[in-house]
Amino acid sequence: MAVSYLYLSKPYPALAACAKALQLSNSESVINAAHDALSVLDACEEELVGYEWLRRLLLIGAAGRFHASRALSELQLLALPEAPIAPPVTILAGGCRADDDACFVVFRPLVIEAFRTYTGTIISGGTPIGVSSMAGDVQEAFPESIHAIGYVPRGVTNTPLDHRYNEIRLTPNSDFSAMEVIQYWCDLVASGVSPSQVTVLGIDGGPISASEYKVALALGASVALLEGSGREAKKLRHNRRWRASRGLVCIPVDSYIIEEFVKPHPQQLDTAERERLARVIHDAYRERERGVTPADDPSMAPWDELPSYLKHSNRAQADRIFEKVERIGYTVERRTGGSAAPITDFTRDELTVMAQMEHGRWVVERLNGGWMPGSGRDVRHKISPYFVPWRALPEYVKNKERKMVRTIPTLLDAIGLQVG
């Protein structure tokens, strides 16, 4: 299909078909065979717009998904000569037309705030328009922790550059196209960045943005489209070939939810201690929910009978305790005989901050697990009415979240830790 679209002078559908084929492929040999088959068109390269996109995408897939050494060697020759890119990486993708700015009035401050605790690389379009300008905003707001890289065609002279970016990397093109997308993936994989270390945050967008979303999904990166996005982001959500892709979610426009999606969350304890804390968290939940949540609800089962996704959820909560406590200015410490008196209570404002963080964690976790928003809670069909920004939650749900984080000192005490 991809080759047929090339012959029909439809390069973007060709790239989408190639990306879908890459997503469905399960071995390096399949990718190599496709690359060899495409190579017979070498003589037609100049006439077939998009040929080079496909050729490079297959190399990126072979190296990025299947760690093929030959493909990696070729990508290292195709990568731009600038310094290697360091993970984690977030790609800000979406609308960059002059008339797109109006739709970002709500998105912009929340996206900027979401990167407050992020340390890493942001990639975008390098211009002061639309989504690309938001990357400049983030760089300007957090210059010590963000390294923004913009990809711009060398031949573009009628569009200004956003000089707030740390780097503007020039591609050998006369105008913006999917080649900028292909080039930054060449640079990423050649730098040793795994697609699993890359997140894509998408808002609106046209054909180039659609390519960003589809290529990222094909390589195994995580893609989040902001609720309310239109154009290609909206089309992707309803495209039967892509909407069920692993790694694709649509998230509410909430800074804590966006932060949860883009930011890495490393394991904070050794495996045995983490497991102990996860069990303590689950036991505390069962005690708190007894008489409130039905006894046959999967979340009320004893630990040994708990579904694996709920065990994972409790482990993630254990890791996030450190982040929550640090966000409000405290630390988690090992309790010793000479330890200072622990912090055992929090103010309402502190509880609200940590509760918002927990809500963000829960939303992203459930959406990644295939849950969907709906009018009522249905565990069997994975439906919940609470996939909304914090401000839209009922007050009783907010209070439930506050009660949960209020128990953090007690949970830590059970495994010999304390808030200090």
C-alpha positions in Angstrom: 0.0 0.0 0.0 2.8 2.4 0.9 4.5 1.9 -2.5 1.2 2.3 -4.3 0.6 5.6 -2.6 4.1 6.7 -3.6 3.2 6.0 -7.3 0.0 8.0 -6.8 2.0 11.0 -5.5 0.4 10.7 -2.1 3.4 10.7 0.3 1.5 11.2 3.6 -0.8 8.2 3.1 2.3 6.3 2.0 4.1 7.1 5.2 1.0 6.2 7.2 0.8 2.8 5.5 4.5 2.2 6.1 4.1 3.2 9.8 1.1 0.8 10.2 3.1 -2.0 8.6 6.0 -1.3 10.9 3.7 -1.3 13.9 2.4 -4.8 12.9 5.8 -6.3 12.1 7.1 -8.7 14.7 10.7 -9.3 13.5 13.7 -7.6 12.0 13.7 -9.9 9.0 10.3 -8.5 8.0 11.6 -4.9 8.1 14.8 -5.9 6.2 12.7 -7.6 3.5 10.6 -4.4 3.1 13.7 -2.3 3.0 15.2 -4.5 0.3 12.0 -4.4 -1.7 11.8 -0.6 -1.5 15.4 -0.3 -2.7 14.4 -1.4 -6.2 12.9 2.1 -6.5 16.2 3.8 -5.9 16.4 5.0 -9.5 13.0 6.7 -9.1 13.9 8.4 -5.8 13.8 12.0 -7.1 10.4 11.5 -8.8 8.7 9.7 -5.9 8.1 12.3 -3.1 8.2 10.5 0.2 10.4 7.6 -0.9 13.2 8.8 1.4 10.8 9.1 4.3 9.8 5.4 3.9 13.4 4.2 3.5 14.6 6.0 6.6 11.5 4.9 8.6 12.3 1.3 7.9 15.9 1.8 9.1 14.6 3.6 12.2 12.2 0.7 12.9 14.8 -1.9 12.5 17.2 -0.1 14.8 14.7 1.3 17.3 12.5 -1.7 17.7 14.7 -4.6 16.9 18.2 -3.2 17.7 19.5 -4.1 14.2 23.2 -3.1 14.1 23.4 -2.6 10.4 20.4 -0.2 10.4 21.9 1.6 13.4 25.1 2.2 11.5 23.2 3.7 8.6 21.2 5.9 10.9 24.4 7.2 12.5 25.5 8.4 9.1 22.1 10.0 8.5 21.9 11.8 11.8 22.7 15.5 12.0 26.1 16.3 13.3 24.9 18.0 16.5 25.5 16.5 19.9 23.6 13.3 20.8 20.2 13.8 22.3 19.7 12.8 26.0 16.6 11.1 27.3 13.9 11.4 28.5 12.4 13.1 25.5 9.0 14.7 25.0 7.8 15.7 21.5 5.3 18.5 21.4 3.3 17.9 18.2 0.3 19.6 16.6 -1.0 22.7 14.9 1.6 25.3 13.9 -0.6 27.5 11.6 -0.8 31.2 12.3 -4.5 30.8 13.2 -3.9 27.9 15.7 -2.8 30.1 18.6 -6.3 31.0 19.6 -7.2 27.4 20.4 -4.2 27.2 22.8 -5.4 29.9 25.3 -6.5 27.2 27.7 -3.9 24.6 26.9 -0.8 26.8 27.1 -0.6 27.6 30.8 -1.4 24.0 31.8 1.1 22.5 29.5 3.8 24.9 30.8 3.0 24.1 34.4 3.1 20.3 33.6 6.8 20.6 32.8 7.7 22.3 36.2 9.2 19.1 37.6 10.4 17.6 34.2 14.1 17.3 33.4 14.9 16.3 29.9 14.6 17.1 26.2 11.7 18.7 24.3 11.5 18.5 20.5 9.1 20.6 18.4 9.0 22.7 15.3 11.3 25.5 16.2 9.0 28.4 15.3 7.1 30.9 17.5 3.7 29.7 16.1 1.2 27.2 17.6 2.5 24.1 19.4 6.1 25.0 18.5 5.8 28.3 20.5 4.7 26.3 23.5 8.0 24.4 23.5 9.7 27.8 23.5 7.5 28.9 26.4 8.5 25.8 28.4 12.2 26.4 27.7 11.9 30.0 28.8 10.0 29.0 32.0 12.4 26.3 33.0 15.8 27.0 31.4 17.8 24.9 33.9 15.9 21.6 33.4 14.7 21.7 29.8 16.7 21.4 26.6 14.5 22.3 23.7 15.4 21.3 20.1 13.6 22.6 17.1 13.7 21.0 13.6 13.3 23.4 10.7 13.9 23.1 7.0 17.1 24.9 5.8 15.2 26.4 2.9 12.5 28.1 4.9 13.0 31.8 4.9 9.5 33.2 5.3 8.9 31.8 8.8 10.7 33.2 11.9 12.6 31.0 14.2 12.0 30.8 18.0 15.3 31.7 19.4 14.3 30.6 22.9 15.1 27.0 21.9 18.5 25.7 23.0 19.0 24.4 19.5 17.6 24.8 16.0 18.6 21.8 13.8 18.3 22.5 10.1 17.1 19.7 7.7 18.1 19.8 4.0 14.6 20.7 2.8 12.9 23.6 1.2 9.7 23.5 3.3 8.2 21.8 6.3 7.3 18.2 5.7 7.4 14.8 7.4 11.2 14.8 6.8 11.6 16.8 10.0 9.7 14.0 11.8 11.9 11.4 10.2 15.1 13.4 10.9 14.5 13.8 14.7 13.8 10.0 14.9 17.0 9.4 13.1 18.8 11.6 15.6 17.1 10.0 18.6 17.7 6.4 17.7 21.3 7.2 16.5 21.8 8.8 20.0 20.8 5.5 21.7 17.4 6.8 22.8 14.8 4.0 23.0 11.3 4.8 21.7 10.1 3.7 25.1 11.9 6.8 26.6 9.9 9.1 24.3 6.4 10.6 24.9 4.4 12.6 22.4 2.0 15.3 23.5 -0.4 16.1 20.7 -2.8 19.0 20.1 -4.7 19.4 16.8 -2.4 19.4 13.8 -2.4 18.7 10.0 -0.7 16.0 7.9 2.7 16.5 9.4 1.4 16.1 12.9 -0.6 13.0 11.8 2.8 11.6 10.7 4.3 12.4 14.1 1.5 10.6 15.9 1.6 7.5 13.7 5.3 7.1 13.4 5.7 7.4 17.2 3.0 4.7 17.7 4.7 2.5 15.1 8.0 2.7 17.0 6.5 2.0 20.4 6.5 5.5 21.9 3.6 6.8 24.1 1.2 9.3 22.5 -1.3 11.4 24.5 -3.7 13.7 22.7 -5.2 16.5 24.7 -9.0 16.4 25.1 -10.6 18.9 22.9 -8.0 18.7 20.2 -9.4 18.8 16.7 -8.1 18.2 13.1 -5.7 15.3 12.8 -5.6 14.6 16.6 -9.4 14.1 16.5 -9.2 12.0 13.4 -6.7 9.7 14.9 -8.9 9.0 17.9 -11.6 7.8 15.5 -9.5 6.1 12.9 -10.3 2.4 13.1 -6.7 1.5 12.1 -5.1 3.5 14.8 -7.5 4.2 17.6 -6.8 1.0 19.5 -3.0 1.3 19.3 -1.0 0.4 22.3 0.4 3.6 23.8 -2.3 5.9 22.5 -4.5 7.8 25.0 -6.6 10.9 25.1 -6.0 12.8 28.4 -7.9 15.6 30.1 -6.4 19.0 30.0 -5.0 19.1 33.6 -1.4 20.0 34.5 -1.0 17.1 36.9 -2.4 14.6 34.4 -0.1 15.9 31.7 2.9 15.9 34.1 2.1 12.3 35.0 2.2 11.3 31.3 5.4 13.1 30.2 7.5 12.6 33.3 9.5 9.4 34.1 8.7 7.8 37.4 11.6 5.6 38.5 11.2 2.9 41.2 12.2 4.5 44.5 12.7 1.4 46.7 14.4 -1.9 46.3 12.0 -4.6 45.0 11.3 -6.3 48.3 10.7 -3.1 50.2 8.5 -1.7 47.4 6.4 -4.8 47.6 6.0 -4.5 51.3 4.8 -0.9 50.9 2.5 -1.8 48.1 0.8 -4.4 50.3 0.5 -1.9 53.1 -1.1 0.6 50.8 -3.6 -2.0 49.6 -4.5 -3.2 53.1 -5.1 0.4 54.1 -7.3 0.9 51.1 -9.4 -2.2 51.9 -9.8 -1.0 55.5 -10.8 2.5 54.4 -13.3 1.2 51.8 -14.9 -1.5 53.8 -18.6 -0.9 53.8 -18.3 1.7 51.0 -17.0 -0.3 48.0 -18.9 -3.6 47.3 -17.0 -6.6 48.7 -17.0 -8.3 45.3 -15.3 -5.3 43.6 -11.9 -6.6 42.3 -10.1 -3.9 44.3 -11.3 -5.3 47.6 -9.7 -8.7 47.1 -6.8 -9.8 49.4 -3.3 -9.1 48.0 -2.7 -12.7 46.8 -6.0 -12.7 44.9 -5.7 -9.1 43.5 -5.6 -8.7 39.7 -2.2 -8.0 38.4 -3.1 -4.5 37.1 -4.2 -3.5 40.7 -1.0 -4.9 42.2 0.9 -2.8 39.6 -1.2 0.2 40.7 -0.3 -0.2 44.3 3.4 -0.5 43.4 3.1 2.7 41.4 1.5 4.4 44.4 4.4 3.3 46.5 6.9 4.9 44.1 4.9 8.2 43.8 4.8 8.7 47.6 8.3 10.1 47.3 7.4 12.5 44.5 4.3 13.7 46.5 6.2 14.3 49.7 9.0 16.1 47.8 6.5 18.3 45.9 5.3 19.9 49.2 8.8 20.4 50.6 9.5 17.3 52.6 11.6 14.2 52.2 11.2 10.5 52.9 13.8 9.3 55.4 14.9 6.0 57.0 13.7 6.0 60.6 16.5 5.6 63.1 17.1 6.0 66.8 18.4 9.5 66.3 15.9 10.6 63.7 14.2 13.9 64.2 10.5 13.9 65.0 8.6 12.9 61.8 5.9 14.9 60.0 2.6 13.2 60.8 0.1 15.7 59.5 -0.3 18.0 56.5 -2.2 21.2 55.8 -5.3 21.1 53.6 -3.3 22.8 50.8 -0.6 20.2 51.0 -3.2 17.4 50.9 -4.8 19.0 47.9 -1.5 19.1 46.0 -0.7 15.5 46.7 -4.3 14.5 45.9 -4.1 16.1 42.5 -0.9 14.2 41.8 -2.6 10.9 42.8 -5.5 11.7 40.6 -3.2 12.4 37.7 -1.4 9.1 38.3 -4.7 7.2 38.5 -6.1 8.7 35.3 -3.0 8.0 33.1 -2.7 4.5 34.6 -6.3 3.6 33.9 -6.4 5.1 30.4 -3.2 3.2 29.5 -5.0 0.1 30.8 -7.8 0.5 28.3 -10.4 2.2 30.5 -12.8 4.7 28.9 -14.8 7.7 30.2 -18.5 7.1 30.7 -21.5 8.2 32.7 -21.2 5.6 35.4 -18.5 3.3 36.9 -18.4 -0.2 35.3 -15.4 -2.2 36.4 -16.2 -5.1 34.0 -16.3 -2.9 30.9 -13.5 -0.5 32.2 -15.7 2.6 32.3 -15.4 5.5 34.8 -16.9 9.0 35.0 -13.8 10.3 36.8 -11.4 10.8 33.8 -11.7 14.5 34.1 -9.5 17.4 35.3 -9.3 17.8 39.1 -11.5 20.9 38.9 -14.4 18.9 37.4 -14.3 16.1 40.1 -17.2 15.9 42.6 -16.1 17.2 46.0 -16.7 13.8 47.6 -14.1 12.3 45.2 -11.6 15.0 45.9 -12.1 14.4 49.7 -11.5 10.7 49.1 -8.2 11.4 47.4 -7.2 13.7 50.3 -8.0 11.0 52.8 -5.8 8.6 50.9 -2.8 10.9 50.9 -3.4 11.9 54.5 -2.3 8.3 55.5 1.1 8.6 53.9 3.0 9.0 57.2 1.3 5.9 58.6 2.0 3.9 55.5 5.7 4.8 55.6 5.9 4.1 59.3 4.8 0.5 58.6 8.1 -0.2 56.7 10.4 1.9 58.9 10.3 5.2 56.9 9.1 8.6 57.8 8.3 12.0 56.4 11.0 14.5 57.5 
